[in-house]
Structure formats: structure tokens, C-alpha cells
Amino acid sequence: MPSRRDTLKLAGLGAGAVALGGAAKSGHNYGEHAHTQSVSHKGAHYAPGKAGRDYNPVITPNGSTLPYKIVDGVKVFHLTAEEVEHEFAPGLKAFCWGYNGQVHGPTIEAVEGDKVRIYVTNRLIAPTTVHWHGIILNSGMDGVGGLNQKAIMPGETFVYEWTFIQHGTFMYHSHHDEMTQMALGLMGMIVVHPRKRTEPAPDRDFAIMLSTWAIRPGAKRPDPNEMSDFNVLTMNAKTYPGTAPLVARTGQRVRIRIGNLSAMDHHPIHLHGYAFEEIATDGGTVPKSARRPQTTTLVPTGTTRTVEFVAHNPGDWAFHCHMTHHVMTQMGHDIPNMIGVDAEKLDGQMASLLPHYMTMGHDGMGEMGVHVESGHMKVPENSLPMVGAQGPHDYITMGGMFTILKVRDGLTNFDDPGWYDDPKGMARLATQAELSRDGINVNAMPMGSRKKHHSGHDGH
């Protein structure tokens, strides 16, 4: 049975629906979202929310926030859908579809109770619409082409208008020929801050959109017909090493809002060095009694997850999808399994025909990145190696949906602080004295454990 407090929240939410033009009788349909409400909108008029006064602005790494102007108390935004030449990482560009000259589109930021008016101009070659994913509004503004509105034809500008009656993390994307238009990049994040805060505000508030792409090596456009073999995995439309780090000062409260509009894949997003709490989904705030410490949050397709922690542990911490193929990039699929193959004889025979030939993959995929980075082999034009980039100590054999949380003591700005030099030391080559002291006999190990690995240590 709902409590008196829940009943009051529900009453306010129903009133908000009426104000938006929805049927008064449908107020009870929003009951499952009542916990997203922090204020009742019945008969209320709120001044537009203001950064600094009502919220700390969200940060979209590698992206931006959509600007607005205020006209008669309404926040007015403008999105333009258009073709964009987008760089996923140095060495890989493709012609995508985005908003306002970028992929993905800029983050829309508002405050619960804000009335917004969003103009959408179509500069594409095809009709389009915009769906406001997770937003509770009247049916005519929901943005499904043919169902809720006519499609926006090339050259046309449509206008959407509603009042935010909830807070949280949401998304927007095309809802016309979604397979094509979302595969080409028409999506973005929406962040709505609470009008009345019931929990501490974050000091660092990041928004990250996850998505998957199929871009064949050497191609210049994503393939929207791909159903399973996605080979470019991104955070805010960037793949490592193109992803910007998340920078925070020790002691700050950090919130990371993660949205997933991948075509087919869920993503278990894992953070090293920390345990966090999942505080919200796109359906609303998670009650405190239901939260638990985690190091990985699963973000299914079409959802958002918001996690939070206090940055108490300085260092460089990996933040990535834990599906192993999702931290790889191009050319990692449909190749023969060469693990354990002795290719020395083959390489010698091939050298007479192809002087620069080398067999790859007999001890894993990491060596490809090392050889590419060192200039020993080339990849096709407008392509990336399967994994990685040079790190401070060795080659980082991760790519794709990967970035780095950089936490430092005493930061005065939040530019990339460079690599962390751990004052407590790091893992290193063991000395013979240490092995003897602790009774470790490496000669008793299988031969494969002692085999020299092709990495930065062998001179490449």
C-alpha cells in the first residue's frame, strides 16, 4: 500500500501530466515513476534552472552541452541533424550522421520543472524525427515517426515543447528508420537535475553514451546493415586511445551517468580502484535501501545507469566494458586462431616472397598494437590496430570501449594531469634474492610460463 508521501508525489505527478496536455485520467499510469519526483508541479511556476545556482553542470567527455536561450521563461534549444565527418580516434574518420556538427549530439541539460522548447532542423538526405527516450511527456511530443507525428522532411524544422516533470539521466535519438539513423550516430544524452535536492550534489558529474559501430578497415562510412559483427566500440563516439580521461580531485564526489544506445549489445561497465553505488536508472532514483556496493554495472541496450562514489584513491584507473571483445577495435574478427602456432618456419619461407611478412597472433593480439605503434607494420588506410596505445610503462593492450579515471591530490584544474607516478611503488620484475627468500622456484613452472612475450620488453 502506498504511503501518504507516495500518494502526495503521485498527485503532483498527475497534475503535471494534465499541465502537459495529457489526459487527466491517465495520471495513475505514471505511478511507477513517482519516485523520480522531488517537487509537486500542481499550480507551480518555476524560474528556469540555472547552472551554479541549481546544479553543477554535467561534463560530457569529448562532447559538449547544448546551449539555450530563455524566451518568456522557456528554455529554447536548437538541434540540427546533419552529416558529420567524425574522428573516432587518430587514424580513423568516417562520415556519420550527428547533431550540431558533432557525433554524438550535444548533451541537453535542464532542471526538473523547466519548460523547454526544442527546434529540430533536418539537413539530412532522409526524413527523421527525435524521440526523447525515457522522458514523461504527452504523446504528441514523443517523436515516433508516423505514430506520434509526421516525419521531419529534409529542409524542414519541427518544434517540440514540454515541461520536465522528472529528474534523472535520459537520452534522445532518431525514431525514424532507427536501424540506419542510429547506426550512423543520431543520438545524445539528456540530464535533468532535481529542483529540490535530497542528496549531496556531485563535484564531478560525467555523462557517457555507449554505442557500437561497424566500420570495415579502410571504409569511410559505418555500415547500418550490420547485425552482430560490430568492430568499433565507443564512449561518447570515441574509441581508445581517442577517449578523454575522467579527471577528479581526491575527496570529490564523482557521478558517472552511462547511457547505452548500442544496436545489439549490453555493456558491463567496470571501474578499477573503486566500489560505487548505482543510484539511478532511467526509470528513476534507486531507493537507498536497495543500493549495494559494486565495481561493475550492467547497462542494457536502451537504458541508463548512474553510479556514484567518493574519489578517495589516487591513481590511474581503467574504466571499461568487461566484455573482452568490446575493448578491441578493428580487424579483430574472422581471423584464424594462431595461439600456440610456431610460425618461425613459415615466416622464413614467406620472407622470400614478401620481405616484410610476419605471422601475427601466435601469442595473442597485443603484439599487433606493439608492431603498429613501433612502425613495423601498417594497417589499411583510415583504420586502427585492434588494441591499444603506448602507456607510461608499456603498451596498453586495450582499445575500444575504454578510458581512464585519473584521480589526483590537490588538483587546481581538471586538464589531463598526465600519467600517475605511484609513490607507493608498482609491480616490477622480481629479483632472484626475493624469489629465494620466499621459496619460489620458477624452474618448476611449465615452459609456457617462462616463454618470452612479444611486448615492449623485447626491443620492439
Legacy VTK file of the C-alpha trace (Angstrom):
# vtk DataFile Version 3.0
C-alpha trace
ASCII
DATASET POLYDATA
POINTS 460 float
0.000 0.000 0.000
1.474 3.433 -0.933
2.478 5.734 1.880
0.999 9.199 2.345
4.233 10.650 0.945
3.983 8.479 -2.187
0.342 9.488 -2.601
1.259 13.163 -2.480
4.058 12.632 -5.011
1.705 10.774 -7.304
-0.870 13.539 -7.059
1.743 16.092 -8.073
2.856 13.940 -10.986
-0.701 13.519 -12.242
-1.178 17.289 -12.117
1.998 17.703 -14.121
0.643 15.369 -16.793
-2.516 17.481 -17.091
-0.451 20.630 -17.436
1.381 18.970 -20.331
-1.836 18.304 -22.153
-2.151 14.638 -21.211
-5.496 13.191 -20.192
-6.276 13.875 -16.547
-7.496 10.331 -16.135
-4.083 8.923 -17.054
-2.223 10.344 -14.065
-2.148 6.957 -12.315
-0.187 5.458 -15.237
2.852 7.334 -14.055
2.810 5.779 -10.602
5.912 3.656 -11.267
7.841 6.865 -11.879
6.597 8.677 -8.784
9.930 8.231 -7.035
11.601 10.412 -9.678
9.670 13.392 -8.396
11.192 15.751 -5.876
8.595 18.515 -6.201
4.890 18.765 -6.936
4.154 20.807 -10.065
0.495 21.443 -9.216
-0.169 25.083 -9.952
3.534 25.865 -9.714
5.618 28.079 -11.953
9.371 27.745 -11.697
12.064 30.061 -12.922
14.332 28.281 -15.413
17.036 26.284 -13.652
20.448 27.932 -13.647
23.918 26.375 -13.583
25.832 27.177 -10.411
22.681 28.147 -8.544
20.596 24.993 -9.055
23.157 22.429 -10.195
26.775 21.738 -11.053
26.964 21.419 -14.853
27.401 17.957 -16.294
30.615 17.137 -18.164
30.415 15.230 -21.463
33.970 13.996 -22.207
34.840 14.500 -25.901
31.481 16.241 -26.259
29.602 19.385 -25.294
26.404 20.732 -23.743
23.701 22.186 -25.983
23.377 25.947 -25.434
19.978 27.546 -24.901
18.341 30.920 -24.539
15.388 31.889 -22.370
12.325 33.307 -24.083
9.401 34.280 -21.813
10.535 31.797 -19.160
11.031 28.921 -21.622
14.424 27.316 -22.315
14.820 27.269 -26.089
17.207 24.799 -27.736
18.024 24.090 -31.381
19.223 20.750 -32.794
20.293 20.328 -36.407
20.540 16.807 -37.813
23.290 16.680 -40.434
26.120 14.643 -41.899
29.387 14.962 -39.982
32.892 13.718 -40.712
33.753 12.295 -37.310
37.093 11.151 -35.889
36.751 8.085 -33.643
40.458 8.128 -32.748
43.546 9.438 -34.525
43.742 7.394 -37.717
40.037 6.611 -38.127
37.452 9.003 -39.539
34.062 8.263 -41.048
31.087 10.129 -42.455
28.358 9.809 -39.812
25.076 11.493 -39.003
25.012 13.723 -35.937
23.573 16.860 -34.419
25.030 20.365 -34.488
28.210 19.282 -36.217
29.177 16.562 -33.763
28.758 12.857 -33.031
27.103 12.130 -30.759
24.865 15.138 -30.365
25.420 17.629 -27.522
24.014 16.849 -24.078
20.718 18.564 -23.279
20.766 19.800 -19.671
17.827 21.147 -17.689
16.235 21.229 -14.249
13.061 19.475 -13.135
10.169 21.890 -13.665
11.847 23.636 -16.618
9.642 24.239 -19.628
11.645 23.571 -22.789
11.146 24.217 -26.475
13.407 22.285 -28.821
13.593 23.105 -32.525
14.876 20.305 -34.782
16.133 21.174 -38.267
16.712 18.366 -40.764
19.717 18.797 -43.055
19.978 15.105 -43.868
19.135 13.409 -47.168
16.346 11.447 -45.451
13.327 12.187 -43.236
13.930 11.990 -39.483
12.352 12.586 -36.055
13.635 12.857 -32.479
12.417 10.642 -29.644
13.060 11.831 -26.077
13.961 8.470 -24.575
12.665 7.995 -21.023
11.020 11.422 -20.783
7.437 11.511 -19.495
5.519 13.879 -21.785
2.355 13.999 -23.871
2.006 11.549 -26.735
2.222 14.144 -29.490
5.745 15.092 -28.424
7.148 11.559 -28.173
8.770 11.676 -31.598
7.953 8.313 -33.194
7.612 8.956 -36.913
4.173 8.032 -38.276
2.787 7.175 -34.837
3.081 10.475 -32.942
3.994 12.912 -35.698
4.771 13.352 -39.362
8.416 12.792 -40.248
10.621 15.873 -40.490
11.460 16.092 -44.179
14.844 17.350 -45.435
14.926 21.135 -45.085
12.084 21.267 -42.539
12.203 22.429 -38.912
9.849 20.979 -36.294
9.349 22.163 -32.728
8.862 20.033 -29.599
7.686 21.514 -26.295
7.071 20.137 -22.812
7.807 20.623 -19.112
10.182 18.243 -17.354
8.186 16.576 -14.557
11.035 14.248 -13.544
14.758 14.318 -12.981
17.429 11.847 -13.970
19.521 10.655 -16.904
17.854 10.105 -20.252
18.677 10.028 -23.956
17.442 11.279 -27.311
17.699 9.649 -30.717
16.091 9.372 -34.123
12.919 7.308 -34.197
12.574 7.152 -37.972
14.388 4.306 -39.771
16.238 3.749 -36.488
18.395 0.899 -37.816
20.024 3.287 -40.276
19.909 6.557 -38.417
21.037 5.346 -35.001
23.752 3.207 -36.599
25.060 6.378 -38.218
25.118 8.278 -34.909
21.859 10.210 -34.365
21.702 10.131 -30.569
22.665 12.084 -27.469
22.243 12.389 -23.692
19.704 14.306 -21.586
20.443 15.245 -17.972
17.670 16.681 -15.794
18.723 17.880 -12.345
16.331 17.795 -9.362
14.563 21.036 -8.426
14.894 20.191 -4.739
17.957 18.196 -3.823
17.613 15.298 -1.394
21.190 14.008 -1.775
24.583 15.740 -1.953
25.398 17.291 -5.321
28.308 15.671 -7.170
31.502 17.669 -7.596
32.296 15.931 -10.900
29.303 14.840 -12.966
30.125 12.911 -16.164
27.771 11.790 -18.952
28.873 8.917 -21.209
26.980 7.426 -24.148
27.912 3.869 -25.182
27.452 2.781 -28.790
28.653 0.232 -31.328
29.587 0.651 -34.976
30.514 -1.497 -37.973
33.278 0.196 -39.981
35.238 -2.078 -42.269
39.006 -1.444 -42.395
39.570 1.307 -44.934
35.865 2.245 -45.171
34.659 5.808 -44.762
31.114 5.210 -43.521
29.557 2.988 -40.825
27.515 0.063 -42.141
23.917 0.292 -40.824
23.069 -3.192 -42.119
25.398 -4.970 -39.674
23.560 -7.029 -37.060
26.282 -8.624 -34.918
29.872 -8.031 -36.038
30.453 -4.561 -34.576
34.132 -3.639 -34.595
34.232 -0.067 -33.278
33.041 0.272 -29.666
32.797 3.782 -28.281
32.290 6.041 -25.297
30.823 9.346 -26.481
31.613 8.230 -30.043
35.317 7.845 -29.293
37.340 4.653 -29.140
40.527 4.334 -27.097
43.040 5.969 -27.404
40.705 8.736 -28.553
38.656 8.738 -25.335
39.243 11.643 -22.944
40.132 10.741 -19.338
37.768 11.394 -16.435
39.681 13.690 -14.066
38.832 14.257 -10.391
40.498 15.572 -7.254
40.887 13.341 -4.231
37.885 13.735 -1.923
35.425 14.813 -4.597
32.069 13.139 -5.078
32.029 11.692 -8.602
28.892 10.770 -10.528
29.028 8.908 -13.855
25.856 8.745 -15.948
26.055 5.942 -18.530
23.605 5.607 -21.409
23.569 2.719 -23.874
22.127 3.013 -27.373
24.198 0.224 -28.919
22.438 -1.660 -31.686
22.548 -5.120 -30.108
24.873 -5.216 -27.095
24.621 -4.740 -23.367
27.752 -3.495 -21.589
29.007 -4.465 -18.110
30.951 -1.304 -17.262
33.732 -1.908 -14.744
35.762 0.599 -12.734
39.135 -0.284 -11.236
40.240 1.002 -7.837
36.761 1.766 -6.502
33.445 0.380 -5.393
30.481 2.549 -6.350
26.740 2.584 -5.784
24.203 2.506 -8.586
21.994 5.412 -7.558
19.599 5.689 -10.508
18.285 4.156 -13.696
16.429 5.914 -16.498
13.264 4.960 -14.592
14.216 6.951 -11.509
16.252 7.078 -8.326
17.184 3.772 -6.700
15.993 3.808 -3.050
18.912 3.896 -0.624
17.725 0.654 0.938
18.187 -1.108 -2.434
21.689 0.146 -3.205
24.751 -2.017 -2.767
28.463 -1.538 -3.424
29.562 -2.729 -6.851
32.551 -2.460 -9.156
30.606 -3.303 -12.334
27.211 -2.085 -13.518
25.355 -3.742 -16.379
23.917 -1.239 -18.859
21.439 -2.988 -21.190
20.615 -1.547 -24.597
18.150 1.312 -24.327
18.826 2.124 -20.666
20.862 4.435 -18.468
22.644 3.692 -15.216
24.031 6.306 -12.837
26.811 5.423 -10.407
28.470 7.470 -7.691
31.490 7.275 -5.382
33.900 9.486 -3.473
37.319 9.735 -5.112
39.466 8.631 -2.171
42.044 6.532 -4.046
44.514 8.486 -6.226
45.856 6.868 -9.358
45.098 5.980 -12.961
42.126 3.609 -13.006
40.759 1.727 -16.010
37.077 2.313 -16.800
35.819 -0.057 -19.479
33.324 -2.565 -20.763
34.158 -6.013 -19.399
33.022 -7.902 -22.494
36.509 -8.720 -23.743
35.798 -8.136 -27.435
34.478 -4.694 -26.574
37.945 -3.460 -25.615
39.235 -4.225 -29.100
38.873 -2.243 -32.290
39.004 -3.090 -35.996
40.380 -6.226 -37.669
39.830 -8.439 -34.647
37.144 -10.638 -36.177
37.066 -13.587 -38.594
40.766 -14.415 -38.380
42.226 -17.896 -37.814
43.204 -18.973 -34.316
47.022 -18.860 -34.261
47.547 -19.178 -30.499
50.469 -21.518 -29.839
51.418 -21.936 -33.501
55.191 -21.985 -34.179
55.365 -19.731 -37.249
59.153 -19.371 -37.461
59.479 -21.772 -40.431
56.512 -20.209 -42.237
57.891 -16.712 -41.749
61.212 -17.798 -43.244
59.524 -19.234 -46.318
57.272 -16.216 -46.800
60.154 -13.757 -46.450
61.494 -14.703 -49.859
58.224 -13.556 -51.436
57.185 -10.814 -49.009
60.229 -9.336 -47.244
58.134 -7.598 -44.564
55.786 -10.527 -43.863
55.222 -11.545 -40.244
52.716 -14.001 -38.818
50.602 -12.414 -36.109
48.505 -13.767 -33.274
50.516 -16.799 -32.151
50.763 -15.376 -28.627
47.699 -13.130 -28.643
46.515 -9.877 -30.168
48.601 -7.491 -28.097
51.628 -7.790 -30.370
49.680 -6.269 -33.279
49.353 -2.973 -31.450
53.019 -3.056 -30.452
54.206 -3.627 -34.014
51.896 -0.962 -35.423
52.962 1.545 -32.759
56.615 0.785 -33.483
56.186 1.224 -37.216
56.972 -2.406 -38.038
53.703 -2.965 -39.887
50.956 -0.888 -41.441
47.191 -1.110 -41.184
44.880 -0.210 -44.085
44.323 3.475 -44.677
41.759 5.015 -42.318
41.916 2.102 -39.871
43.100 1.362 -36.336
45.040 -1.542 -34.831
42.940 -3.981 -32.833
44.161 -2.789 -29.464
45.757 -0.048 -27.555
48.292 2.682 -27.302
51.586 3.297 -25.584
51.221 3.771 -21.823
53.687 5.086 -19.246
55.317 1.708 -18.600
54.485 -0.484 -21.597
51.946 -0.873 -24.391
48.311 -0.773 -23.164
46.677 -3.749 -24.875
43.126 -2.428 -24.603
41.145 -0.393 -27.101
37.501 0.207 -27.907
35.177 0.998 -25.005
37.917 2.028 -22.588
39.030 5.189 -20.845
40.886 6.163 -17.667
39.705 7.725 -14.416
42.547 9.952 -13.215
42.333 10.901 -9.536
44.951 13.215 -8.061
45.607 15.047 -4.796
45.450 18.842 -4.865
44.334 19.460 -8.441
43.709 23.117 -9.258
42.290 22.415 -12.733
40.849 19.390 -14.479
43.020 19.187 -17.553
44.625 15.805 -18.208
47.253 15.589 -15.420
49.375 13.048 -17.311
50.352 9.613 -16.058
50.345 8.752 -12.360
53.649 8.095 -10.617
52.610 5.937 -7.677
54.628 6.918 -4.579
53.885 3.528 -3.025
55.619 1.703 -5.856
54.392 -0.637 -8.570
54.643 -4.210 -9.739
58.153 -4.937 -11.081
60.491 -7.671 -12.148
61.220 -9.924 -9.168
64.856 -10.317 -8.109
66.485 -13.689 -7.584
67.015 -12.776 -3.929
63.263 -12.230 -3.496
62.418 -15.497 -5.207
64.852 -17.377 -2.971
63.618 -15.627 0.165
60.015 -16.662 -0.497
60.763 -20.124 -1.815
59.525 -19.504 -5.380
61.012 -21.985 -7.867
60.337 -20.647 -11.363
62.128 -23.625 -12.945
59.291 -25.866 -11.747
56.767 -23.946 -13.841
55.576 -25.146 -17.280
57.657 -23.939 -20.195
54.874 -21.688 -21.473
55.041 -19.634 -18.270
58.669 -18.728 -18.943
58.369 -18.059 -22.666
59.441 -14.589 -23.642
56.434 -12.467 -24.618
56.440 -10.099 -27.606
55.972 -6.777 -25.858
57.882 -3.605 -25.281
60.468 -5.620 -23.344
61.901 -7.358 -26.427
63.041 -4.197 -28.124
60.057 -3.708 -30.437
LINES 1 461
460 0 1 2 3 4 5 6 7 8 9 10 11 12 13 14 15 16 17 18 19 20 21 22 23 24 25 26 27 28 29 30 31 32 33 34 35 36 37 38 39 40 41 42 43 44 45 46 47 48 49 50 51 52 53 54 55 56 57 58 59 60 61 62 63 64 65 66 67 68 69 70 71 72 73 74 75 76 77 78 79 80 81 82 83 84 85 86 87 88 89 90 91 92 93 94 95 96 97 98 99 100 101 102 103 104 105 106 107 108 109 110 111 112 113 114 115 116 117 118 119 120 121 122 123 124 125 126 127 128 129 130 131 132 133 134 135 136 137 138 139 140 141 142 143 144 145 146 147 148 149 150 151 152 153 154 155 156 157 158 159 160 161 162 163 164 165 166 167 168 169 170 171 172 173 174 175 176 177 178 179 180 181 182 183 184 185 186 187 188 189 190 191 192 193 194 195 196 197 198 199 200 201 202 203 204 205 206 207 208 209 210 211 212 213 214 215 216 217 218 219 220 221 222 223 224 225 226 227 228 229 230 231 232 233 234 235 236 237 238 239 240 241 242 243 244 245 246 247 248 249 250 251 252 253 254 255 256 257 258 259 260 261 262 263 264 265 266 267 268 269 270 271 272 273 274 275 276 277 278 279 280 281 282 283 284 285 286 287 288 289 290 291 292 293 294 295 296 297 298 299 300 301 302 303 304 305 306 307 308 309 310 311 312 313 314 315 316 317 318 319 320 321 322 323 324 325 326 327 328 329 330 331 332 333 334 335 336 337 338 339 340 341 342 343 344 345 346 347 348 349 350 351 352 353 354 355 356 357 358 359 360 361 362 363 364 365 366 367 368 369 370 371 372 373 374 375 376 377 378 379 380 381 382 383 384 385 386 387 388 389 390 391 392 393 394 395 396 397 398 399 400 401 402 403 404 405 406 407 408 409 410 411 412 413 414 415 416 417 418 419 420 421 422 423 424 425 426 427 428 429 430 431 432 433 434 435 436 437 438 439 440 441 442 443 444 445 446 447 448 449 450 451 452 453 454 455 456 457 458 459
